[in-house]
Amino acid sequence: MSDETSLPADVIEAIRSNRKIEAIKLLREDRNLGLKEAKETVDAYVRQNPHLEVQRNTGGGLGRLVLLILGLMIFYALYKKFV
């Protein structure tokens, strides 16, 4: 297997951004690896460096939606008051 400690910067960035499939594709292109070997290399790197993998955003969409609706309500209230 390849040296997992020296992955290219774009592969590491893809891992940090939770784009594991993209990281595997980039690694395959960079090192001319097969799919299985590239996946194993990325998986091993993630296991050795768990701090690089960003936590998935769960539930953030609902909070943004509430803020958007609240902002629109405030905008509408100000519009009605001054127009």
FIDO-712782 format. One line per field, with one value per residue (C-alpha): residue in three letters; residue number from 1; x, y, z; chain. Coordinates in pm, 1 decimal, always signed. Layout:
% FIDO-712782
residu	[ala:...]
num	[NUM:...]
east	[X:...]
north	[Y:...]
up	[Z:...]
chaine	[A:...]
END
This chain:
% FIDO-712782
residu	[met:ser:asp:glu:thr:ser:leu:pro:ala:asp:val:ile:glu:ala:ile:arg:ser:asn:arg:lys:ile:glu:ala:ile:lys:leu:leu:arg:glu:asp:arg:asn:leu:gly:leu:lys:glu:ala:lys:glu:thr:val:asp:ala:tyr:val:arg:gln:asn:pro:his:leu:glu:val:gln:arg:asn:thr:gly:gly:gly:leu:gly:arg:leu:val:leu:leu:ile:leu:gly:leu:met:ile:phe:tyr:ala:leu:tyr:lys:lys:phe:val]
num	[1:2:3:4:5:6:7:8:9:10:11:12:13:14:15:16:17:18:19:20:21:22:23:24:25:26:27:28:29:30:31:32:33:34:35:36:37:38:39:40:41:42:43:44:45:46:47:48:49:50:51:52:53:54:55:56:57:58:59:60:61:62:63:64:65:66:67:68:69:70:71:72:73:74:75:76:77:78:79:80:81:82:83]
east	[+0.0:+111.1:+241.8:-75.1:+108.2:+191.3:-135.3:-162.0:-313.2:-622.2:-699.4:-667.9:-891.7:-1155.3:-1141.8:-1183.4:-1484.6:-1652.7:-1600.1:-1448.8:-1542.5:-1372.0:-1065.8:-1048.7:-1081.2:-809.9:-577.1:-635.2:-543.4:-242.2:-89.9:-239.8:-398.7:-687.5:-1016.9:-972.0:-618.2:-712.3:-1015.1:-806.0:-543.7:-800.0:-974.5:-643.1:-552.7:-889.2:-843.2:-493.2:-605.3:-963.4:-928.8:-922.4:-1268.9:-1520.4:-1834.1:-2141.1:-2387.1:-2704.6:-3005.9:-2843.5:-3085.9:-3388.5:-3219.0:-3128.6:-3484.0:-3622.9:-3378.8:-3473.9:-3845.1:-3785.8:-3581.5:-3852.4:-4117.0:-3911.5:-3852.0:-4225.8:-4318.1:-4074.5:-4199.4:-4562.1:-4471.5:-4283.9:-4480.0]
north	[+0.0:+358.7:+584.4:+721.9:+994.9:+1199.5:+1256.6:+1550.7:+1869.1:+1851.3:+1500.5:+1614.5:+1913.4:+1684.3:+1466.5:+1774.2:+1880.4:+1538.4:+1467.5:+1122.8:+1002.8:+1307.3:+1239.2:+884.9:+1008.5:+1269.1:+1014.1:+769.2:+1038.1:+1157.6:+815.7:+607.8:+366.8:+128.4:+205.1:-42.4:+69.4:+439.3:+378.4:+178.5:+453.4:+727.9:+516.7:+445.2:+812.6:+906.5:+643.9:+774.5:+1140.5:+1153.5:+1525.2:+1597.9:+1461.9:+1739.1:+1651.2:+1634.0:+1914.8:+1767.8:+1986.7:+2310.4:+2347.5:+2392.1:+2666.6:+2852.5:+2820.5:+2965.1:+3256.5:+3320.0:+3324.8:+3552.0:+3789.2:+3798.8:+3871.2:+4162.0:+4292.3:+4272.7:+4449.5:+4732.9:+4755.2:+4787.0:+5047.9:+5279.2:+5231.5]
up	[+0.0:-57.2:+213.3:+374.2:+563.5:+254.9:+74.0:-164.7:-23.6:-245.5:-117.5:+243.5:+172.1:+20.7:+334.7:+555.4:+350.0:+382.4:+12.7:+54.4:-295.9:-444.6:-228.0:-362.8:-722.7:-672.1:-514.3:-800.4:-1053.1:-856.1:-788.5:-1070.6:-819.7:-852.1:-683.7:-399.4:-315.6:-324.7:-100.1:+146.2:+150.9:+218.0:+483.9:+655.6:+650.0:+805.1:+1077.6:+1154.1:+1146.7:+1280.0:+1354.7:+979.0:+911.9:+969.5:+1163.0:+946.7:+989.6:+1131.8:+1184.7:+1070.8:+781.7:+1007.2:+1206.7:+889.6:+763.7:+1087.7:+1068.0:+705.9:+788.4:+1086.6:+871.2:+605.6:+869.7:+1004.6:+653.6:+575.5:+901.6:+828.1:+469.1:+584.5:+845.5:+606.5:+284.2]
chaine	[A:A:A:A:A:A:A:A:A:A:A:A:A:A:A:A:A:A:A:A:A:A:A:A:A:A:A:A:A:A:A:A:A:A:A:A:A:A:A:A:A:A:A:A:A:A:A:A:A:A:A:A:A:A:A:A:A:A:A:A:A:A:A:A:A:A:A:A:A:A:A:A:A:A:A:A:A:A:A:A:A:A:A]
END
